[in-house]
Amino acid sequence: MKINYWIKLLPLCAILTSLTACGTLRAINNTEDGAGAEAMNVWSRWVDSDGDIAAATTWERKVKDGVTIAEVEQAFTSVAAEDNIKSVGEFHLSKELSLRSGKPEKFLKVYSYCSPVIARQMVDFSPHMAAYMPCRLTVVEKDDGLWIYALNMDMLIKMGRKLPPDLRKSVMQVRDTMWKMMERGALGEF
């Protein structure tokens, strides 16, 4: 009886698997070059972090010892001006928490940046991208010093649908700006 059940179920499983594979292959075919390598990078980071999806999908840079918060912020401001990206807000979480508790907190601040024209183009291409806007950098004080975190934009670009060439060029400029902000911020270079 059990063998008959499995014999009947096997063709259905094969059909469902092939349909799923077709969808997967279609999606893979519609991604940017490097999608597979980036997916493996995200997977590896996810495994290495014991399943921490935030660790798997972000970039981080340790701020060089001796670099001050003011120097990190000056680097962010300098790169933003050079690359024509707008600061659209800051949220000083540690300051807010200190005000609420009356106790000092380790530094924690979110910096938001945006290129309005590119943001509009990206949302027109994929409305879901609005959830990732604006671009953010976060400076976190940990026991071993300051760290800068940002969303892994390579993951969004490479693992997403193929972008039209003009939009891809613009999005890569934003990606490069965020990377440069992290790099120069971590070194205090402005």
PATORPA-581709 format. One record per residue (C-alpha): residue number from 1; residue in one letter; z, x, y. Coordinates in steps of 0.25 Angstrom, whole numbers, plus 5000, padded with zeros to 4 digits. Example, Ala and Ser with C-alpha at 12.3 -4.5 7.8 and 13.67 -1.06 7.14 Angstrom:
REM residues 2
+-----+---+------+------+------+
|   k | r |    z |    x |    y |
+-----+---+------+------+------+
|   1 | A | 5031 | 5049 | 4982 |
|   2 | S | 5029 | 5055 | 4996 |
+-----+---+------+------+------+
***
This chain:
REM residues 190
+-----+---+------+------+------+
|   k | r |    z |    x |    y |
+-----+---+------+------+------+
|   1 | M | 5000 | 5000 | 5000 |
|   2 | K | 5004 | 5011 | 5010 |
|   3 | I | 4991 | 5019 | 5007 |
|   4 | N | 4982 | 5006 | 5010 |
|   5 | Y | 4990 | 5005 | 5023 |
|   6 | W | 4987 | 5020 | 5027 |
|   7 | I | 4972 | 5019 | 5022 |
|   8 | K | 4970 | 5007 | 5031 |
|   9 | L | 4978 | 5013 | 5043 |
|  10 | L | 4970 | 5026 | 5042 |
|  11 | P | 4957 | 5021 | 5048 |
|  12 | L | 4964 | 5014 | 5059 |
|  13 | C | 4972 | 5027 | 5062 |
|  14 | A | 4959 | 5035 | 5062 |
|  15 | I | 4952 | 5025 | 5072 |
|  16 | L | 4964 | 5026 | 5081 |
|  17 | T | 4964 | 5041 | 5081 |
|  18 | S | 4949 | 5042 | 5084 |
|  19 | L | 4950 | 5032 | 5095 |
|  20 | T | 4962 | 5040 | 5101 |
|  21 | A | 4954 | 5053 | 5099 |
|  22 | C | 4942 | 5048 | 5106 |
|  23 | G | 4951 | 5044 | 5118 |
|  24 | T | 4957 | 5057 | 5118 |
|  25 | L | 4944 | 5065 | 5117 |
|  26 | R | 4938 | 5056 | 5129 |
|  27 | A | 4950 | 5059 | 5137 |
|  28 | I | 4950 | 5074 | 5134 |
|  29 | N | 4935 | 5075 | 5137 |
|  30 | N | 4938 | 5069 | 5151 |
|  31 | T | 4948 | 5079 | 5155 |
|  32 | E | 4946 | 5092 | 5163 |
|  33 | D | 4944 | 5105 | 5157 |
|  34 | G | 4957 | 5111 | 5152 |
|  35 | A | 4963 | 5098 | 5149 |
|  36 | G | 4967 | 5103 | 5135 |
|  37 | A | 4973 | 5116 | 5139 |
|  38 | E | 4981 | 5109 | 5150 |
|  39 | A | 4986 | 5098 | 5140 |
|  40 | M | 4990 | 5109 | 5130 |
|  41 | N | 4997 | 5116 | 5142 |
|  42 | V | 5005 | 5103 | 5145 |
|  43 | W | 5008 | 5101 | 5130 |
|  44 | S | 5013 | 5115 | 5129 |
|  45 | R | 5022 | 5113 | 5141 |
|  46 | W | 5027 | 5100 | 5136 |
|  47 | V | 5031 | 5106 | 5122 |
|  48 | D | 5037 | 5118 | 5129 |
|  49 | S | 5045 | 5109 | 5138 |
|  50 | D | 5050 | 5101 | 5126 |
|  51 | G | 5043 | 5089 | 5130 |
|  52 | D | 5045 | 5089 | 5145 |
|  53 | I | 5032 | 5083 | 5151 |
|  54 | A | 5036 | 5087 | 5165 |
|  55 | A | 5036 | 5102 | 5161 |
|  56 | A | 5023 | 5100 | 5154 |
|  57 | T | 5016 | 5094 | 5165 |
|  58 | T | 5020 | 5102 | 5177 |
|  59 | W | 5019 | 5116 | 5183 |
|  60 | E | 5031 | 5124 | 5187 |
|  61 | R | 5033 | 5137 | 5195 |
|  62 | K | 5046 | 5145 | 5196 |
|  63 | V | 5048 | 5149 | 5211 |
|  64 | K | 5050 | 5164 | 5212 |
|  65 | D | 5064 | 5168 | 5214 |
|  66 | G | 5067 | 5170 | 5229 |
|  67 | V | 5057 | 5159 | 5234 |
|  68 | T | 5064 | 5149 | 5242 |
|  69 | I | 5061 | 5134 | 5242 |
|  70 | A | 5056 | 5135 | 5256 |
|  71 | E | 5046 | 5146 | 5252 |
|  72 | V | 5041 | 5137 | 5240 |
|  73 | E | 5040 | 5125 | 5250 |
|  74 | Q | 5032 | 5134 | 5260 |
|  75 | A | 5023 | 5138 | 5249 |
|  76 | F | 5020 | 5124 | 5245 |
|  77 | T | 5017 | 5120 | 5260 |
|  78 | S | 5008 | 5133 | 5262 |
|  79 | V | 5000 | 5129 | 5250 |
|  80 | A | 4999 | 5115 | 5253 |
|  81 | A | 4994 | 5119 | 5267 |
|  82 | E | 4984 | 5129 | 5261 |
|  83 | D | 4978 | 5119 | 5251 |
|  84 | N | 4978 | 5107 | 5260 |
|  85 | I | 4988 | 5098 | 5252 |
|  86 | K | 4998 | 5089 | 5258 |
|  87 | S | 5013 | 5089 | 5257 |
|  88 | V | 5016 | 5074 | 5254 |
|  89 | G | 5031 | 5075 | 5252 |
|  90 | E | 5043 | 5082 | 5247 |
|  91 | F | 5055 | 5076 | 5240 |
|  92 | H | 5067 | 5085 | 5240 |
|  93 | L | 5075 | 5080 | 5228 |
|  94 | S | 5086 | 5090 | 5228 |
|  95 | K | 5089 | 5087 | 5243 |
|  96 | E | 5089 | 5072 | 5240 |
|  97 | L | 5098 | 5074 | 5228 |
|  98 | S | 5108 | 5082 | 5236 |
|  99 | L | 5108 | 5072 | 5247 |
| 100 | R | 5112 | 5061 | 5236 |
| 101 | S | 5122 | 5069 | 5228 |
| 102 | G | 5128 | 5078 | 5239 |
| 103 | K | 5126 | 5090 | 5230 |
| 104 | P | 5116 | 5101 | 5231 |
| 105 | E | 5104 | 5100 | 5221 |
| 106 | K | 5094 | 5111 | 5216 |
| 107 | F | 5081 | 5110 | 5224 |
| 108 | L | 5071 | 5100 | 5220 |
| 109 | K | 5060 | 5096 | 5229 |
| 110 | V | 5046 | 5089 | 5227 |
| 111 | Y | 5034 | 5093 | 5235 |
| 112 | S | 5022 | 5083 | 5236 |
| 113 | Y | 5008 | 5087 | 5240 |
| 114 | C | 4995 | 5080 | 5240 |
| 115 | S | 4980 | 5080 | 5244 |
| 116 | P | 4978 | 5066 | 5248 |
| 117 | V | 4963 | 5066 | 5246 |
| 118 | I | 4964 | 5073 | 5232 |
| 119 | A | 4975 | 5063 | 5228 |
| 120 | R | 4966 | 5051 | 5232 |
| 121 | Q | 4954 | 5057 | 5224 |
| 122 | M | 4963 | 5060 | 5212 |
| 123 | V | 4969 | 5046 | 5212 |
| 124 | D | 4955 | 5040 | 5213 |
| 125 | F | 4952 | 5048 | 5201 |
| 126 | S | 4964 | 5044 | 5193 |
| 127 | P | 4974 | 5035 | 5199 |
| 128 | H | 4985 | 5040 | 5190 |
| 129 | M | 4985 | 5053 | 5197 |
| 130 | A | 4992 | 5046 | 5208 |
| 131 | A | 5005 | 5048 | 5200 |
| 132 | Y | 5004 | 5063 | 5201 |
| 133 | M | 5003 | 5063 | 5216 |
| 134 | P | 5006 | 5070 | 5225 |
| 135 | C | 5007 | 5084 | 5219 |
| 136 | R | 5021 | 5089 | 5218 |
| 137 | L | 5028 | 5102 | 5218 |
| 138 | T | 5043 | 5102 | 5215 |
| 139 | V | 5053 | 5113 | 5217 |
| 140 | V | 5064 | 5113 | 5208 |
| 141 | E | 5077 | 5122 | 5209 |
| 142 | K | 5081 | 5126 | 5195 |
| 143 | D | 5092 | 5136 | 5190 |
| 144 | D | 5082 | 5147 | 5190 |
| 145 | G | 5076 | 5144 | 5203 |
| 146 | L | 5065 | 5135 | 5210 |
| 147 | W | 5053 | 5129 | 5202 |
| 148 | I | 5041 | 5122 | 5207 |
| 149 | Y | 5035 | 5111 | 5198 |
| 150 | A | 5022 | 5103 | 5199 |
| 151 | L | 5013 | 5094 | 5191 |
| 152 | N | 5004 | 5102 | 5182 |
| 153 | M | 4991 | 5098 | 5189 |
| 154 | D | 4982 | 5105 | 5179 |
| 155 | M | 4987 | 5095 | 5169 |
| 156 | L | 4983 | 5083 | 5178 |
| 157 | I | 4969 | 5089 | 5181 |
| 158 | K | 4965 | 5095 | 5168 |
| 159 | M | 4971 | 5084 | 5159 |
| 160 | G | 4965 | 5073 | 5168 |
| 161 | R | 4952 | 5067 | 5168 |
| 162 | K | 4941 | 5076 | 5173 |
| 163 | L | 4941 | 5076 | 5188 |
| 164 | P | 4928 | 5075 | 5197 |
| 165 | P | 4925 | 5089 | 5202 |
| 166 | D | 4928 | 5086 | 5216 |
| 167 | L | 4942 | 5080 | 5213 |
| 168 | R | 4945 | 5091 | 5202 |
| 169 | K | 4942 | 5101 | 5213 |
| 170 | S | 4952 | 5094 | 5223 |
| 171 | V | 4963 | 5092 | 5212 |
| 172 | M | 4962 | 5106 | 5208 |
| 173 | Q | 4964 | 5110 | 5222 |
| 174 | V | 4977 | 5102 | 5222 |
| 175 | R | 4981 | 5108 | 5209 |
| 176 | D | 4979 | 5122 | 5214 |
| 177 | T | 4987 | 5119 | 5227 |
| 178 | M | 4999 | 5114 | 5219 |
| 179 | W | 4998 | 5126 | 5209 |
| 180 | K | 4998 | 5135 | 5222 |
| 181 | M | 5010 | 5128 | 5228 |
| 182 | M | 5018 | 5131 | 5215 |
| 183 | E | 5013 | 5145 | 5214 |
| 184 | R | 5016 | 5149 | 5229 |
| 185 | G | 5028 | 5140 | 5230 |
| 186 | A | 5034 | 5147 | 5218 |
| 187 | L | 5032 | 5161 | 5224 |
| 188 | G | 5035 | 5156 | 5238 |
| 189 | E | 5021 | 5160 | 5244 |
| 190 | F | 5017 | 5152 | 5256 |
+-----+---+------+------+------+
***
